[in-house]
């Protein structure tokens, strides 16, 4: 009797570990920014500075360390670091130095237990159905991120205070440990299985060694993918980091109303991102990944101006913005590793993403800081959001400029290959 393919269980387990490791802290973290302002008297720039400084300080972690650990070990290390960071946020005083040091821990946790670990484990288990599997895994970020503000941070803050909510965020990270330790497997070979549950031509060949970094850096596709994702994710990060403060500036001054609006917006964005991941992931398995990715990046850019329309007089526009922006955002993150695997091969995915992900993290953190600087100088978000829109458009243009074809995995089954040879 043929053993049931374990890969789909891997996607289920990764759904939870990815959602816990990234969804809760990344999308729930900005909920507390206005509390930092009120409690510690920090400016918008001071609050948002910790993320980019820590991202720059940890730029070396990806290329030098992550490929030395298995995905399961990375998840355990990363969630442990994130837990320490959020427990620290909940117990810190008004010291900015302490605040920035805790961001260093958080970014280290994100690099280890975030996209790289989950992209690599999915790519080991799947070839033909990689897009669908990656979409399922990324749903975890949407689900857990969507509930993080409205159903975790807000109720805990109302029942206790924002410090208790931050500590709870940290403790939730440990839920990923038993899943990674006892249920997940890094590769199908550990269970005597093969990717997709069926032997392919690729399985009959010796494993291809990963490309050296210098070879990746010589490819125009590598730089275009890096620049495109840097700009687009930087734009998305700016919206996620500043959205609550934009709502505050546009007239939502009542704290209860502001918390509810931000919670609903985050919920809509993250749940809409689920649709983006499912639909665009399926399309990426069937059609040209470059075209699918370019359409996604254009959608992200085109929805950013809608944020200006969300006012107390027109609160309903929040749902229009959130649903469209979330759909594009969800597919945006997921398509980067799919494109990298398509262009550079699965064996080189960890190395490629070890450079692309930290670079994207710089965009995800420093562009929001640029937004803070422009906001503090102008006294409003008008010019800053225009720059965010332009960057998103640049990202879409870079993806459109990618070479037309890349390295593709051989995913024909042995039987399919024999049939194809017979037809010749």
Phi and psi in degrees as a GROMACS rama.xvg file:
@    title "Ramachandran Plot"
@    xaxis  label "Phi"
@    yaxis  label "Psi"
@TYPE xy
-70.788  131.333  UNK-2
-69.2236  136.702  UNK-3
-66.0977  136.158  UNK-4
-63.3909  127.85  UNK-5
-87.4454  -7.79834  UNK-6
-60.8357  -35.802  UNK-7
-71.5929  -27.8087  UNK-8
-67.3425  -36.4026  UNK-9
-59.4569  -42.1673  UNK-10
-63.6575  -37.4406  UNK-11
-65.6846  -46.8266  UNK-12
-64.4094  -40.5793  UNK-13
-68.0815  -30.0655  UNK-14
-53.8318  -45.9812  UNK-15
-74.6801  -45.7955  UNK-16
-66.958  -37.6937  UNK-17
-68.8047  -41.8689  UNK-18
-62.7011  -40.9441  UNK-19
-69.0581  -47.6406  UNK-20
-69.9109  -34.3118  UNK-21
-116.061  -47.5775  UNK-22
-57.7955  -50.2933  UNK-23
-67.1697  -54.8189  UNK-24
-71.5033  -39.6617  UNK-25
-71.6233  -46.6819  UNK-26
-86.0365  -22.0501  UNK-27
-87.6619  -24.1516  UNK-28
-55.5326  -46.0036  UNK-29
-63.2877  -15.7402  UNK-30
-55.8164  -31.0875  UNK-31
-90.9752  -2.83525  UNK-32
-61.4701  -43.1185  UNK-33
-69.6665  -25.1015  UNK-34
-70.5573  -36.2893  UNK-35
-62.4674  -40.7397  UNK-36
-59.8175  -48.5197  UNK-37
-71.9153  -38.6284  UNK-38
-79.8471  -43.6266  UNK-39
-106.045  -9.89333  UNK-40
72.9233  22.6359  UNK-41
-78.7614  152.069  UNK-42
-83.4534  169.807  UNK-43
-58.9123  -42.4961  UNK-44
-63.7929  -43.608  UNK-45
-63.3753  -38.2403  UNK-46
-68.3401  -43.2329  UNK-47
-86.427  -5.46534  UNK-48
-71.7282  -30.7887  UNK-49
-59.3783  -42.4907  UNK-50
-59.7477  -55.1424  UNK-51
-67.8527  -36.7603  UNK-52
-63.0172  -43.2341  UNK-53
-66.4308  -38.5965  UNK-54
-62.5086  -40.6324  UNK-55
-67.979  -39.8748  UNK-56
-69.2608  -22.7453  UNK-57
-105.412  15.3351  UNK-58
-58.8978  -29.3652  UNK-59
-77.7393  -17.0097  UNK-60
-63.4767  -45.8584  UNK-61
-60.1932  -59.1789  UNK-62
-62.8801  -31.7711  UNK-63
-93.6377  -27.76  UNK-64
-117.284  -40.5885  UNK-65
-63.1972  -34.6511  UNK-66
-73.2785  -5.21897  UNK-67
-86.5679  -9.11879  UNK-68
-120.511  150.819  UNK-69
-73.7153  157.728  UNK-70
-55.0251  -40.2761  UNK-71
-64.3701  -42.7186  UNK-72
-65.1712  -37.144  UNK-73
-62.1778  -41.6199  UNK-74
-62.2227  -42.7713  UNK-75
-65.9972  -47.3717  UNK-76
-61.7031  -47.1037  UNK-77
-65.3566  -45.1956  UNK-78
-66.897  -31.4587  UNK-79
-64.0844  -42.5556  UNK-80
-65.9272  -41.2441  UNK-81
-63.9872  -39.5609  UNK-82
-59.5678  -46.6906  UNK-83
-61.2758  -38.2129  UNK-84
-63.8311  -47.9914  UNK-85
-74.5806  -32.3147  UNK-86
-63.8877  -37.4209  UNK-87
-64.4359  -42.6751  UNK-88
-57.6308  -36.7253  UNK-89
-77.1228  -15.409  UNK-90
-116.286  -0.843067  UNK-91
-73.9252  158.858  UNK-92
-92.6754  -153.48  UNK-93
-90.627  23.0908  UNK-94
-80.8288  117.937  UNK-95
-66.6839  -33.2453  UNK-96
-61.1837  -43.2636  UNK-97
-64.1066  -42.9885  UNK-98
-58.3999  -45.5722  UNK-99
-69.9729  -35.557  UNK-100
-63.8492  -37.4968  UNK-101
-67.8774  -32.615  UNK-102
-64.3352  -33.9499  UNK-103
-59.4529  -44.3635  UNK-104
-62.235  -44.1667  UNK-105
-62.9005  -45.5005  UNK-106
-64.2173  -39.3016  UNK-107
-58.8394  -42.0294  UNK-108
-63.4822  -39.8826  UNK-109
-65.1157  -42.2426  UNK-110
-63.1651  -41.2203  UNK-111
-76.7657  -46.9866  UNK-112
-103.664  6.58886  UNK-113
-91.984  -134.63  UNK-114
-58.6279  -41.4249  UNK-115
-59.579  -51.3235  UNK-116
-57.63  -43.291  UNK-117
-77.5871  -33.9693  UNK-118
-66.2813  -40.6532  UNK-119
-67.7278  -43.7411  UNK-120
-66.6486  -37.8841  UNK-121
-67.0189  -40.7867  UNK-122
-66.9941  -27.7127  UNK-123
-70.602  -35.4525  UNK-124
-89.7639  -19.547  UNK-125
-134.161  147.602  UNK-126
-126.42  -66.8316  UNK-127
-64.9271  -36.5967  UNK-128
-108.41  29.078  UNK-129
-62.5404  -41.317  UNK-130
-61.281  -45.0422  UNK-131
-65.6643  -43.6858  UNK-132
-63.5511  -43.2033  UNK-133
-62.6666  -37.3888  UNK-134
-62.4462  -43.0688  UNK-135
-62.2768  -44.5726  UNK-136
-61.7372  -43.7183  UNK-137
-69.9624  -16.8732  UNK-138
-60.6428  -30.9791  UNK-139
-59.295  -40.0347  UNK-140
-63.5412  -41.1189  UNK-141
-64.2925  -45.9612  UNK-142
-67.857  -52.8684  UNK-143
-70.0121  -37.3219  UNK-144
-65.3765  -38.2771  UNK-145
-63.2043  -37.2053  UNK-146
-88.6251  -9.56197  UNK-147
-60.752  -44.4325  UNK-148
-82.2359  -51.256  UNK-149
-71.9038  -40.1384  UNK-150
-110.019  -5.1206  UNK-151
-119.836  -62.2141  UNK-152
-65.0195  -49.7397  UNK-153
-63.8648  -49.6607  UNK-154
-62.3703  -40.5991  UNK-155
-67.5775  -38.223  UNK-156
-65.7878  -40.2515  UNK-157
-67.9611  -39.1409  UNK-158
-77.7557  -34.4428  UNK-159
-122.106  -97.0645  UNK-160
-162.69  177.276  UNK-161
-67.7745  -26.6191  UNK-162
-65.956  -43.9041  UNK-163
-62.9996  -37.029  UNK-164
-64.4708  -40.9468  UNK-165
-64.0839  -43.1068  UNK-166
-62.9122  -39.584  UNK-167
-63.0778  -39.5271  UNK-168
-56.02  -45.122  UNK-169
-62.3921  -44.6189  UNK-170
-65.5874  -30.8807  UNK-171
-63.0615  -24.0893  UNK-172
-60.6862  -30.8975  UNK-173
-70.6247  -10.6631  UNK-174
-65.7393  -21.3062  UNK-175
-76.327  -20.1607  UNK-176
-63.4872  -52.2439  UNK-177
-63.3603  -30.7275  UNK-178
-66.0797  -47.9439  UNK-179
-68.0214  -37.7703  UNK-180
-74.1582  -41.8568  UNK-181
-112.552  -18.6775  UNK-182
-112.565  -33.7345  UNK-183
-84.8991  152.677  UNK-184
-128.997  138.807  UNK-185
-69.6559  -38.7726  UNK-186
-139.362  152.629  UNK-187
-63.6565  -26.5936  UNK-188
-62.3571  -23.2354  UNK-189
-64.4351  -23.1263  UNK-190
-112.209  13.4912  UNK-191
71.5686  24.8448  UNK-192
-112.36  177.683  UNK-193
-129.643  161.785  UNK-194
-55.4334  139.776  UNK-195
67.5015  -0.886958  UNK-196
81.0801  6.95548  UNK-197
-141.788  141.496  UNK-198
-72.7  137.225  UNK-199
-123.155  172.703  UNK-200
-57.0922  -37.1357  UNK-201
-61.2001  -31.8652  UNK-202
-71.9085  -20.0856  UNK-203
-84.3905  -10.6346  UNK-204
-97.6643  153.862  UNK-205
-61.7358  145.541  UNK-206
-61.2166  132.863  UNK-207
-77.5635  130.396  UNK-208
-68.3739  150.086  UNK-209
-64.5637  147.443  UNK-210
-68.9193  141.992  UNK-211
-66.872  156.585  UNK-212
-57.4695  -38.8732  UNK-213
-64.2034  -32.5185  UNK-214
-71.1625  -39.7114  UNK-215
-61.3517  -41.8452  UNK-216
-69.149  -16.6892  UNK-217
-85.142  -8.1066  UNK-218
-92.6965  126.016  UNK-219
-56.8913  -35.0633  UNK-220
-60.3169  -35.6785  UNK-221
-63.4585  -44.5703  UNK-222
-71.737  -37.6338  UNK-223
-66.3086  -40.8086  UNK-224
-65.572  -40.5521  UNK-225
-64.3626  -46.671  UNK-226
-66.3014  -44.6343  UNK-227
-61.3742  -46.4194  UNK-228
-70.1054  -35.6448  UNK-229
-57.0803  -49.2459  UNK-230
-68.8016  -44.8465  UNK-231
-68.7794  -44.7835  UNK-232
-70.5516  -32.8906  UNK-233
-61.6362  -38.8551  UNK-234
-67.0786  -44.4604  UNK-235
-62.3047  -44.1027  UNK-236
-59.958  -36.8754  UNK-237
-63.3857  -42.4422  UNK-238
-65.7994  -46.5255  UNK-239
-62.3731  -39.6145  UNK-240
-75.5538  -31.9781  UNK-241
-107.022  -5.49717  UNK-242
-56.3494  -45.5745  UNK-243
-64.9245  -38.145  UNK-244
-71.0505  -31.8476  UNK-245
-63.9849  -44.9858  UNK-246
-60.0301  -41.5431  UNK-247
-60.436  -44.3804  UNK-248
-69.0214  -29.4299  UNK-249
-86.5647  9.89595  UNK-250
117.633  -2.92306  UNK-251
-88.054  77.1547  UNK-252
-90.3995  -20.3167  UNK-253
-70.8543  126.382  UNK-254
-61.5747  -42.2484  UNK-255
-65.5961  -44.6832  UNK-256
-64.0557  -40.2979  UNK-257
-64.5374  -45.1829  UNK-258
-61.3768  -41.1138  UNK-259
-67.0246  -42.8442  UNK-260
-62.8915  -46.6459  UNK-261
-63.8651  -42.1457  UNK-262
-61.9154  -43.2844  UNK-263
-66.6013  -40.4448  UNK-264
-63.6203  -46.1349  UNK-265
-61.8167  -42.2158  UNK-266
-61.5721  -46.5149  UNK-267
-64.2729  -44.294  UNK-268
-61.0198  -48.0068  UNK-269
-72.6642  -35.4034  UNK-270
-75.3644  -32.2817  UNK-271
-66.3879  -32.9693  UNK-272
-62.8017  -25.9772  UNK-273
-61.9896  -45.8163  UNK-274
-61.6825  -40.509  UNK-275
-61.1557  -41.8296  UNK-276
-68.337  -43.6842  UNK-277
-65.4597  -50.5872  UNK-278
-68.3877  -49.4454  UNK-279
-72.3852  -30.0252  UNK-280
-64.4809  -41.9575  UNK-281
-66.3348  -41.3092  UNK-282
-64.3488  -35.6737  UNK-283
-66.4893  -26.5399  UNK-284
-75.9408  -22.0809  UNK-285
-106.522  -32.145  UNK-286
-121.615  178.939  UNK-287
-59.7799  119.101  UNK-288
-63.2925  -34.5102  UNK-289
-61.2691  -45.1818  UNK-290
-65.7256  -44.3019  UNK-291
-60.6607  -43.3225  UNK-292
-66.7177  -40.7798  UNK-293
-64.0614  -42.6099  UNK-294
-60.1811  -41.5054  UNK-295
-62.054  -45.0257  UNK-296
-67.272  -36.1932  UNK-297
-64.4647  -40.2575  UNK-298
-61.9885  -43.7151  UNK-299
-58.2335  -47.7965  UNK-300
-63.1629  -42.7966  UNK-301
-70.9125  -20.2222  UNK-302
-89.2662  -16.6104  UNK-303
-58.4968  -42.5568  UNK-304
-60.4932  -21.3262  UNK-305
-64.5417  -22.0747  UNK-306
-61.6016  -29.1001  UNK-307
-63.182  -22.6281  UNK-308
-84.0971  -9.72108  UNK-309
-81.8695  104.965  UNK-310
-135.419  165.924  UNK-311
-58.755  -26.4804  UNK-312
-79.3169  -25.6471  UNK-313
-133.034  59.8105  UNK-314
-66.4623  -21.7807  UNK-315
-64.3892  -22.8346  UNK-316
-64.5319  -19.0688  UNK-317
-58.2651  -39.9896  UNK-318
-70.4888  -37.4417  UNK-319
-61.967  -49.5627  UNK-320
-60.3422  -50.3026  UNK-321
-63.0423  -41.7089  UNK-322
-67.6668  -43.6753  UNK-323
-72.2854  -45.7615  UNK-324
-62.5202  -42.9266  UNK-325
-62.9449  -39.3147  UNK-326
-60.7526  -47.443  UNK-327
-67.2538  -41.492  UNK-328
-60.8182  -43.0064  UNK-329
-59.6544  -44.2285  UNK-330
-73.9009  -31.414  UNK-331
-54.1949  -56.2023  UNK-332
-62.5988  -42.3785  UNK-333
-68.2422  -33.0736  UNK-334
-75.2937  -19.4742  UNK-335
-61.6603  -52.8065  UNK-336
-66.6177  -31.4357  UNK-337
-62.8969  -43.1894  UNK-338
-66.9434  -39.6644  UNK-339
-63.2513  -43.5886  UNK-340
-64.9122  -36.9713  UNK-341
-67.0352  -39.0582  UNK-342
-86.2227  -34.2869  UNK-343
-117.439  -7.16329  UNK-344
92.4348  148.248  UNK-345
-62.0372  -36.7921  UNK-346
-63.2802  -24.8059  UNK-347
-102.193  3.77719  UNK-348
-61.3807  -46.2874  UNK-349
-60.6363  -41.0487  UNK-350
-69.5215  -41.5375  UNK-351
-63.3065  -45.4755  UNK-352
-72.9082  -23.0245  UNK-353
-66.9966  -19.8142  UNK-354
-97.336  -45.2292  UNK-355
-65.3799  -44.4944  UNK-356
-63.4353  -48.5125  UNK-357
-61.0451  -35.6434  UNK-358
-64.559  -42.9469  UNK-359
-63.443  -36.3383  UNK-360
-65.4592  -35.4318  UNK-361
-60.3994  -46.5812  UNK-362
-63.5374  -39.7097  UNK-363
-65.3526  -20.8949  UNK-364
-112.475  -41.4484  UNK-365
-78.8127  -32.269  UNK-366
-65.4359  -42.9546  UNK-367
-58.9481  -33.498  UNK-368
-66.7632  -40.4504  UNK-369
-58.7287  -41.0788  UNK-370
-60.4458  -41.6042  UNK-371
-61.9735  -44.1511  UNK-372
-61.3764  -46.8538  UNK-373
-64.7148  -39.6244  UNK-374
-61.9053  -47.0658  UNK-375
-65.7134  -31.7425  UNK-376
-75.2592  -40.1512  UNK-377
-88.5598  -23.8663  UNK-378
83.7903  6.50753  UNK-379
-159.341  174.417  UNK-380
-97.4766  3.1369  UNK-381
-58.4657  -58.5849  UNK-382
-65.6509  -38.2247  UNK-383
-62.1008  -44.1106  UNK-384
-69.3595  -29.4105  UNK-385
-63.7815  -42.1964  UNK-386
-65.0298  -37.9914  UNK-387
-60.8141  -43.2415  UNK-388
-61.062  -44.7726  UNK-389
-62.0373  -42.9127  UNK-390
-61.9756  -41.4871  UNK-391
-62.6615  -38.074  UNK-392
-65.7576  -38.7915  UNK-393
-61.8041  -40.1915  UNK-394
-61.1441  -43.3041  UNK-395
-63.6648  -39.3874  UNK-396
-63.4117  -40.6673  UNK-397
-63.0017  -39.8515  UNK-398
-66.6307  -40.2485  UNK-399
-61.4498  -27.9896  UNK-400
-83.8851  -3.13995  UNK-401
-58.3248  145.143  UNK-402
-55.0424  153.14  UNK-403
-67.3029  -24.442  UNK-404
-143.664  156.491  UNK-405
-136.608  -170.157  UNK-406
-72.9648  128.013  UNK-407
-118.876  146.943  UNK-408
-75.2102  146.668  UNK-409
-80.9376  113.74  UNK-410
-119.305  9.63756  UNK-411
-67.763  138.872  UNK-412
-70.366  164.577  UNK-413
-60.784  -40.2862  UNK-414
-63.8544  -42.5789  UNK-415
-62.1943  -40.61  UNK-416
-64.0191  -39.2803  UNK-417
-66.0975  -40.4372  UNK-418
-63.8156  -41.8525  UNK-419
-64.8908  -38.3725  UNK-420
-67.3006  -35.6474  UNK-421
-65.6468  -32.7984  UNK-422
-70.6728  -23.0526  UNK-423
